Amino acid sequence: MGELAAVSVRPDVVAIDRAFTYAVPEAWHADGRAGRLEAGSMVRIDFGGRRVGGWVTEMGIAPPDGMELRPLARLRGLGPPPDLMDLARWAAWRWAGSEVTFLRLASPPRPVAGTVSGRSARGEGRLGAGLDTDALAGFRAGLGPGDAAVFDAVSVALSGSAVSAPSSEGRRPGVSVLRLPPPQDPVPVALAAAGRGDALVIVPEAASARRVARALRRAGVRVAIAPDDWASSAGGGCTVVGSRAAAWMPMPNLAAVAVLDEHDETLKSSAAPAWNARDVALERAQRAGCPAVLTSPVPSLEALRAGKLLSPDRDSEREGWPVVEVIDRRDDDPVKGGLFAEALPSRLPAAGPVVCVLNRTGRSRLLACRACGELVRTGDGRAAMMIEEGVLVAAGGGEERPAVCLGCGSTVLRNLRAGVARAREELEALLGEPVAEVTAATPAGDPGSGARVVIGTDAVLHRVSAAAAVVFLDFDQELLSPRQRAYEQALVLLARAARVLGGRSGRGRLIVQTRQPDHIVLAAARQADPSVVAVAERDRRRLLGIPPYGAQAAVTGAGAEALIAALDPGAAVEVRGPSRGRYLLRAPELVPLLNTLAAAGRPTARVRIEVDPLRV
């Protein structure tokens, strides 16, 4: 069989959770293909009566005695380097998924025969994979005061040296969390990271990633865009920029990690396994011994627990948040008032685009008492309730009571909700001008049909690039959502609106209709101080054992019941449910929960496991 007798191959089949031994054909020794085989190489194999792809996981395997091995069918090219193959094994455990899923993410989008080498930053007296010291200083000198301050803050955050192990509190060494005003340009952050060498820069939205990449290239940085420039990334000597998939790009000389808008839920995969690019990037930074910076206008508690918080001076942060105008609807007649407050038309600017946000998709109904206007809420006032079979029920079944108003005892309740389409018609009649509906399918930057006023779900905030005013028509549905992270997610919506408005300098107006004008989320936005919510949420989640101060996993699908039955009854894992077809697993810490899931195996029926669910 020659020098290289056999190799171990992991088939590209999600349901197969092991590797198999294959022979290296004699012809491959003669023509040199055997010399190009290495751990991570992508091959084709005959498996189960068909030909499938796979990855070489181990070299130099001795053929089992008395067993004739099938030969490798074809060498496709380069695949994940050893560090990413090991990271894929970790991710499969961390998100209770298949290793194959992560090997696919770490593989090139098309066959690659060799890497494209760049000039390495190491040993050549250069910075940022092609950006020299003079160019870096020149870029810094051309920044405005605010951007220059951000550039300096990121440079300082990345200047510390990382060590190998996290602290007992969960804080990762070498990780900093930079709280930036919502309209902050991400380019100074990316350039400061590139100034350290081969940097990994993750931006939630692909369009923003392309803009950052163009700016870095203009500054003289050699850039690889994920995932298309996989070969350049594998060759080293460049900064990698991309959205979620960039977390899996090969980087032999990783020198710094920057995750922009780390709070953004698009960094977490919606498909199973529901992995998070922020957490993958932090794990890579720790393994590489390099610093990492997470930026956000409203840092998540996961980020605040992972690293040290750095924040701008109060004047700079206030300038980045618009003035918040609250329309108090507590005294409005819940029957005659409708969706729009009487004062709303007079609050809207006479010129400039106006964006109205009304979330309806996937939300429970919001009820109010016809007699006194009191919102129908749970006993602690945190979540809305809905009527099911004549009884008021909180989402998840945590509380139920007779359909009676706690404020006045009335049994006559009214649904306050109207859909976006109906709201558009009513708003058009109220304002006496065309109103366009913007959906997720509307191209980014397009306000929709040339209308000055547009309305849509929160997707509209990602489709309109700038506005004179953003109006949340029914913010109570966010504040009263039964989700565990409702307050944090509501503040994220306000921060996104602040970005569209451009902060105080943009002179935009953030208008909120609510029956809870003194709510802590609105207080945080008015004060331009996200820590108001962060501190309160930290204390609440720590008390209740909610992540990041506990661990959770949602289990759904036809095989959910079988998986729950297979869990170790002695494990420190609490099972809740099923509720509406979903089980919720809870544990004081993440590692015991993940080990319990790994030990249970997988049932034959389809099952979806979501570790760290964001919408519970």
C-alpha positions in Angstrom: 0.0 0.0 0.0 3.0 2.3 0.1 4.0 4.8 2.8 0.5 6.1 3.5 -1.6 2.9 3.8 -4.9 4.3 5.0 -6.7 7.3 6.4 -9.7 7.9 8.7 -12.5 9.8 6.9 -15.6 11.5 8.4 -18.5 11.1 5.9 -20.4 14.3 5.0 -23.6 12.7 6.4 -25.2 14.5 9.4 -26.8 11.3 10.7 -23.4 9.5 10.8 -21.5 10.4 14.0 -18.2 8.5 13.4 -15.2 8.2 11.0 -14.3 5.2 8.8 -11.0 3.8 7.5 -10.3 4.0 3.8 -7.3 2.9 1.8 -5.1 5.4 -0.2 -5.0 4.1 -3.8 -1.6 3.1 -5.2 -2.1 5.4 -8.1 -2.2 8.4 -5.8 1.3 7.6 -4.7 2.5 7.6 -8.2 0.9 10.8 -9.3 1.5 12.8 -6.1 -2.0 13.0 -4.8 -1.1 11.0 -1.7 1.5 13.7 -0.9 -1.3 16.3 -0.9 -3.4 14.4 1.6 -3.5 15.9 5.1 -5.8 16.1 8.0 -8.8 18.2 6.9 -8.5 17.3 3.2 -11.8 17.0 1.4 -12.3 13.7 -0.4 -15.1 11.6 -2.1 -15.8 8.1 -0.8 -18.1 5.2 -1.6 -20.4 4.9 1.3 -23.6 3.0 1.8 -24.1 2.3 -1.9 -23.5 5.9 -3.0 -20.7 8.4 -3.4 -20.5 11.1 -0.8 -18.0 13.7 0.4 -16.0 13.6 3.5 -13.0 14.9 5.5 -9.8 13.2 6.3 -9.6 13.2 10.1 -6.5 11.2 10.8 -3.5 10.1 8.7 -1.3 7.0 8.7 -3.9 4.5 9.9 -2.7 0.9 9.9 -5.2 -1.2 8.0 -7.1 -3.7 10.2 -5.8 -7.3 9.8 -7.7 -9.4 7.4 -10.0 -6.6 6.3 -10.0 -5.3 2.7 -10.5 -1.5 2.7 -12.3 0.5 0.1 -10.1 3.0 -1.6 -10.7 6.8 -1.6 -12.6 7.7 -4.7 -11.3 11.3 -5.3 -9.3 14.0 -3.7 -11.4 17.2 -3.9 -8.8 19.6 -2.3 -8.1 21.5 0.8 -10.5 21.5 3.8 -10.5 22.8 7.4 -7.1 23.0 9.0 -6.6 21.0 12.2 -7.5 23.9 14.5 -10.9 24.3 12.9 -11.5 20.6 12.9 -10.9 20.6 16.7 -13.1 23.7 17.0 -15.9 21.8 15.1 -15.8 19.0 17.6 -16.1 21.6 20.4 -19.0 23.3 18.7 -20.9 20.1 18.2 -20.8 19.6 21.9 -21.4 23.2 22.7 -24.6 23.4 20.7 -25.7 19.8 20.8 -25.4 19.3 17.1 -23.6 17.3 14.4 -19.9 17.8 13.9 -20.6 17.5 10.2 -22.6 20.8 10.2 -19.5 22.7 11.5 -17.1 21.0 9.2 -19.2 22.2 6.3 -19.1 25.7 7.7 -15.3 25.5 8.0 -14.9 24.2 4.4 -14.4 26.3 1.3 -17.5 27.0 -0.7 -15.9 25.5 -3.8 -12.9 23.1 -4.2 -9.6 24.7 -3.4 -6.3 23.1 -4.7 -4.0 25.5 -2.8 -3.9 28.6 -0.6 -3.2 32.1 -1.8 -0.3 33.4 0.3 -0.2 37.0 1.5 2.5 39.0 3.2 2.4 38.0 6.8 2.4 40.7 9.3 4.8 38.9 11.5 8.6 39.5 11.1 8.2 42.2 8.4 7.7 45.3 10.6 4.2 45.8 9.2 0.8 46.1 10.7 -2.6 44.9 9.8 -1.6 42.4 7.2 -0.3 44.9 4.7 -1.0 48.2 6.5 2.2 49.8 7.6 2.7 52.0 10.6 2.7 55.3 8.6 -0.6 54.3 6.8 -2.1 53.5 10.2 -1.1 56.8 11.6 -2.3 58.6 8.5 -5.7 57.0 8.8 -5.9 57.9 12.5 -5.1 61.5 11.7 -7.9 61.7 9.2 -10.6 60.7 11.6 -13.0 63.0 13.3 -12.8 63.4 17.1 -15.4 60.8 17.8 -14.1 58.2 15.4 -10.5 58.8 16.6 -11.6 58.2 20.2 -13.2 54.9 19.2 -10.1 53.9 17.2 -7.9 54.6 20.3 -10.3 52.8 22.6 -10.3 49.7 20.5 -6.5 49.8 20.1 -6.1 50.0 23.9 -8.7 47.2 24.4 -6.7 44.9 22.1 -3.3 45.8 23.5 -3.5 43.5 26.5 -2.1 40.0 26.2 -4.5 37.0 26.6 -3.9 34.1 28.9 -5.0 30.5 28.5 -7.9 30.0 30.9 -11.1 31.9 31.8 -11.8 33.2 35.3 -14.1 31.5 37.7 -16.7 34.2 37.0 -16.9 33.3 33.4 -14.9 36.3 32.2 -12.6 35.4 29.3 -9.1 36.8 29.5 -8.1 39.3 26.8 -11.8 40.1 26.1 -13.1 43.7 26.2 -16.6 44.9 25.7 -16.9 48.4 24.1 -20.2 50.2 24.5 -20.5 52.6 21.5 -23.3 55.0 20.6 -25.8 53.5 18.1 -24.8 55.5 15.0 -21.0 54.7 15.4 -19.2 53.9 12.2 -17.8 50.4 12.5 -14.7 51.2 10.2 -12.5 52.6 13.0 -13.1 49.5 15.1 -12.2 47.2 12.2 -9.1 49.2 11.3 -7.8 49.2 14.9 -8.2 45.4 15.0 -6.4 45.1 11.6 -3.6 47.2 13.1 -2.6 44.2 15.2 -2.1 41.8 12.3 -4.4 39.2 10.8 -7.7 40.2 12.4 -11.1 38.5 12.3 -13.9 41.1 12.0 -17.4 39.8 12.2 -20.3 42.2 11.2 -23.9 40.9 11.5 -25.1 42.2 8.1 -23.5 41.2 4.8 -24.0 44.6 3.3 -22.2 46.3 6.3 -19.4 43.7 6.0 -18.8 44.6 2.4 -18.7 48.3 3.3 -16.2 47.7 6.0 -14.1 45.5 3.7 -14.0 48.3 1.0 -12.9 50.9 3.6 -10.1 48.7 4.9 -8.9 48.0 1.4 -8.8 51.8 0.7 -6.7 52.1 3.8 -4.2 49.6 2.5 -5.3 46.5 4.4 -5.3 43.1 2.5 -8.8 41.8 3.1 -10.4 38.4 2.6 -14.2 38.4 2.5 -16.0 35.4 4.0 -16.7 32.9 2.6 -15.6 33.6 -1.0 -11.9 34.4 -0.3 -11.4 31.1 1.7 -8.1 30.4 -0.1 -6.6 33.8 0.7 -7.7 33.5 4.3 -6.1 30.0 4.6 -2.8 31.5 3.2 -2.6 34.1 6.0 -1.5 37.7 5.8 -4.9 39.2 5.6 -7.8 40.5 7.7 -11.0 38.5 7.3 -14.3 40.4 7.2 -17.7 38.9 7.0 -21.0 38.1 8.6 -21.8 35.0 10.7 -19.9 32.5 8.4 -16.6 34.5 8.9 -16.3 32.9 12.4 -15.2 29.7 10.5 -12.6 31.1 8.1 -9.1 29.5 8.4 -6.6 32.0 9.9 -3.1 30.5 10.6 -1.9 33.8 12.2 -4.9 35.1 14.0 -3.9 38.2 15.9 -7.1 39.9 17.0 -10.9 39.3 17.0 -13.6 42.0 16.7 -17.3 41.3 16.8 -19.4 44.3 15.9 -23.0 44.6 17.3 -22.4 41.4 19.3 -26.0 41.7 20.6 -27.5 41.2 17.1 -29.6 38.0 17.0 -28.6 37.3 13.4 -25.2 36.2 14.7 -27.0 33.2 16.0 -28.0 30.6 13.4 -31.7 30.1 13.0 -31.1 26.5 11.7 -30.1 23.7 14.0 -27.6 23.6 15.6 -28.3 27.2 16.6 -24.7 28.3 17.1 -23.6 31.8 17.8 -20.8 33.5 15.8 -19.8 35.7 18.8 -19.2 32.7 21.0 -17.2 30.8 18.3 -15.1 33.9 17.7 -14.4 34.2 21.5 -13.4 30.6 21.6 -11.0 31.0 18.7 -9.4 34.0 20.3 -8.9 32.1 23.5 -7.3 29.2 21.7 -5.1 31.4 19.7 -4.1 33.5 22.7 -5.1 36.7 21.1 -7.2 39.6 22.3 -10.9 40.2 21.3 -13.2 43.1 21.5 -17.0 43.0 21.4 -18.8 46.2 20.4 -22.5 47.2 20.9 -24.6 50.1 21.8 -26.5 47.8 24.2 -24.2 45.0 25.2 -25.8 41.7 26.0 -25.4 40.2 29.5 -23.4 37.3 27.8 -20.9 39.9 26.5 -20.8 41.8 29.8 -20.0 38.5 31.6 -17.4 37.5 29.1 -15.2 40.7 29.2 -14.4 44.0 30.8 -16.8 46.9 29.9 -15.4 50.0 28.4 -17.7 52.9 27.7 -17.4 56.4 26.2 -17.7 59.6 28.2 -21.3 60.5 29.0 -21.4 63.5 26.6 -20.4 61.3 23.6 -22.9 58.6 24.5 -25.8 61.1 24.9 -25.0 62.6 21.6 -25.4 59.2 19.9 -29.0 58.7 21.2 -31.9 60.8 20.0 -34.3 62.7 22.2 -37.0 60.2 23.2 -40.6 61.6 23.1 -43.1 59.5 25.0 -46.8 59.7 24.2 -48.5 58.6 27.4 -51.7 56.7 26.4 -52.9 55.8 29.9 -55.8 58.2 29.8 -56.8 57.3 26.3 -60.2 55.6 25.9 -59.2 51.9 25.0 -62.4 51.6 22.9 -62.4 54.9 21.0 -58.7 55.7 21.1 -57.6 53.1 18.5 -54.0 52.6 17.6 -53.0 56.2 17.1 -52.9 58.8 19.9 -54.6 62.1 19.3 -51.3 63.9 19.7 -49.4 61.7 17.2 -50.0 63.8 14.0 -48.7 67.0 15.7 -45.6 65.2 16.9 -44.5 64.1 13.4 -42.0 66.3 11.5 -43.4 68.3 8.5 -40.6 67.1 6.3 -38.3 64.1 6.0 -39.0 60.4 6.0 -41.1 59.0 8.9 -40.8 55.3 9.9 -43.6 53.7 11.9 -42.9 50.4 13.6 -45.7 47.9 14.5 -44.7 44.4 15.4 -47.4 41.8 14.9 -45.8 38.6 13.6 -45.6 35.9 16.2 -46.9 38.1 19.0 -49.8 37.2 21.4 -52.7 39.5 21.6 -52.6 42.6 23.9 -55.8 43.1 25.9 -57.1 46.1 27.9 -60.1 46.6 30.1 -62.9 48.4 28.3 -64.0 50.1 31.5 -60.7 51.5 32.9 -58.2 51.0 30.1 -55.8 48.9 32.3 -53.6 46.5 30.4 -54.2 42.8 31.2 -50.9 41.6 32.7 -49.6 38.9 34.9 -49.5 39.4 38.7 -45.9 40.8 38.6 -46.8 43.2 35.8 -44.0 41.9 33.5 -46.0 40.0 30.8 -49.2 40.3 28.9 -51.9 37.7 29.1 -54.3 36.3 26.5 -57.6 34.6 26.6 -57.8 30.9 26.0 -61.1 29.1 26.4 -62.5 32.0 28.5 -59.5 32.1 30.9 -56.6 34.6 31.0 -53.4 32.7 30.4 -49.7 33.8 30.4 -47.5 32.5 27.6 -46.0 29.2 28.7 -48.8 28.5 31.1 -47.0 30.0 34.1 -50.1 31.9 35.3 -53.8 31.8 34.7 -56.9 33.4 36.2 -60.5 34.3 35.4 -61.0 36.9 32.7 -61.4 39.8 35.1 -59.6 43.2 35.2 -57.5 43.5 38.4 -57.9 47.2 38.3 -61.7 47.6 38.4 -63.2 44.1 38.3 -64.8 44.4 34.9 -65.1 41.3 32.8 -65.3 43.2 29.4 -61.9 43.1 27.8 -60.8 44.5 24.4 -58.1 43.4 21.9 -55.9 46.5 21.2 -54.1 44.9 18.3 -54.5 45.7 14.6 -52.3 44.3 11.9 -49.8 46.3 9.9 -52.0 46.3 6.7 -55.0 47.7 8.6 -52.8 50.2 10.5 -51.4 51.4 7.2 -54.9 52.2 5.9 -55.9 54.0 9.1 -52.6 56.0 9.2 -53.0 57.1 5.6 -56.5 58.4 6.4 -55.3 60.1 9.6 -52.4 61.9 7.9 -54.0 62.6 4.6 -51.0 61.4 2.6 -49.8 58.1 1.1 -48.3 55.5 3.5 -46.2 52.6 2.2 -45.8 49.3 3.8 -42.2 48.0 4.1 -41.5 44.3 4.5 -38.4 42.1 4.9 -38.5 41.8 1.0 -38.1 45.5 0.5 -34.5 46.3 -0.7 -32.3 48.0 2.0 -32.3 51.8 1.7 -35.6 51.9 -0.2 -38.2 53.8 1.8 -40.9 52.1 -0.3 -42.8 53.4 -3.3 -41.6 57.0 -2.8 -43.9 57.6 0.1 -42.6 59.9 2.9 -44.3 57.8 5.6 -43.6 54.1 5.8 -44.9 51.4 8.2 -43.8 47.9 8.9 -42.6 45.4 11.5 -39.1 45.9 13.0 -37.7 44.7 9.7 -38.4 48.3 8.5 -35.5 49.5 10.6 -33.1 47.3 8.6 -34.6 48.5 5.2 -34.6 52.3 5.7 -31.2 53.9 6.0 -32.2 57.3 7.5 -35.3 59.0 8.8 -36.4 62.2 10.4 -38.6 60.3 12.9 -39.2 56.7 14.1 -42.5 56.0 15.7 -43.2 52.9 17.8 -46.9 52.7 17.5 -47.4 50.0 20.2 -44.3 49.6 22.3 -46.2 47.9 25.1 -46.2 44.7 23.2 -42.4 44.7 23.5 -42.3 45.7 27.1 -45.0 43.2 28.1 -43.7 40.3 25.9 -43.5 37.1 28.0 -40.0 36.4 26.6 -37.3 36.1 29.2 -35.1 38.6 27.4 -37.9 41.1 26.6 -36.4 44.1 28.2 -33.0 43.6 26.6 -34.7 43.0 23.2 -36.9 46.1 23.5 -33.9 48.3 24.2 -32.2 46.8 21.1 -35.1 48.0 19.0 -34.7 51.5 20.4 -31.0 51.4 19.7 -31.7 50.3 16.1 -34.1 53.2 15.7 -31.4 55.6 17.1 -29.0 54.4 14.4 -31.6 55.2 11.7 -32.1 58.6 13.2 -28.4 59.4 13.6 -28.5 60.3 17.2 -28.9 63.9 18.5 -26.6 65.2 15.7 -29.1 63.8 13.2 -31.9 65.8 14.8 -34.2 62.8 14.4 -37.1 62.2 16.8 -37.8 58.9 18.5 -41.5 58.8 19.4 -42.9 56.0 21.5 -46.6 55.4 22.2 -47.1 53.5 25.5 -49.2 53.1 28.5 -46.0 52.5 30.6 -44.2 55.9 30.2 -42.0 55.3 33.3 -40.8 51.8 32.2 -37.1 51.1 32.9 -36.4 50.5 29.2 -37.7 53.9 28.2 -35.8 55.4 31.1 -32.6 53.9 29.8 -33.2 55.3 26.3 -34.1 58.8 27.6 -30.9 58.8 29.7 -28.8 57.3 26.9 -27.6 54.8 29.5 -28.1 51.1 28.7 -26.6 50.1 32.0 -29.9 51.0 33.6 -31.5 47.9 32.0 -28.3 45.8 32.2 -28.0 46.1 36.0 -31.7 45.3 36.6 -31.6 42.4 34.2 -28.4 41.0 35.7 -29.9 40.9 39.1 -33.2 39.4 37.9 -31.6 36.7 35.7 -29.1 35.8 38.4 -31.9 35.3 40.9 -33.9 33.2 38.5 -31.0 31.2 37.1 -31.6 32.5 33.5 -28.6 32.6 31.1 -25.9 33.7 31.3 -26.4 32.8 35.0 -27.8 29.4 34.2 -28.2 27.1 31.2 -31.2 26.3 29.0 -32.0 24.2 25.9 -35.3 24.0 24.0 -36.2 20.6 22.6 -38.8 20.3 19.9 -39.8 17.8 17.1 -41.3 14.4 16.7 -38.4 12.8 18.6 -38.5 15.3 21.6 -40.3 13.0 23.9 -37.9 10.1 23.2 -34.9 12.3 23.8 -36.3 13.5 27.1 -36.9 9.9 28.2 -33.3 9.1 27.4 -31.9 11.8 29.7 -30.0 10.6 32.7 -32.5 10.9 35.6 -29.7 11.5 38.0 -28.4 14.6 36.1 -28.9 18.0 37.6 -31.2 19.0 34.7 -34.7 20.2 35.2 -37.3 19.4 32.5 -40.2 21.7 31.9 -43.0 21.0 29.6 -44.1 20.0 27.1 -45.8 23.3 26.4 -47.0 23.8 22.9 -44.8 21.0 21.7 -41.6 22.3 23.4 -39.6 21.0 26.3 -37.3 23.4 28.2 -34.3 21.9 29.9 -32.7 24.0 32.6 -29.5 23.5 34.7 -27.4 25.7 37.0 -24.4 25.6 34.7 -23.9 24.9 31.0 -21.4 22.1 31.1 -23.6 19.6 33.0 -26.5 20.3 30.6 -24.4 19.8 27.5 -22.8 16.6 28.9 -26.3 15.3 29.7 -27.5 16.0 26.1 -24.4 14.4 24.7 -24.9 11.2 26.7 -28.5 10.9 25.7 -27.8 10.3 22.1 -30.3 11.0 19.4 -33.7 9.3 18.7 -34.5 8.0 15.3 -37.3 10.6 14.9 -36.4 14.2 14.0 -35.5 16.4 17.0 -34.3 20.0 17.2 -32.2 21.1 20.2 -31.6 24.8 20.6 -29.0 25.6 23.3 -29.3 29.2 24.6 -32.6 30.0 23.0 -33.1 33.7 22.6 -36.9 33.7 22.3 -38.2 31.8 25.4 
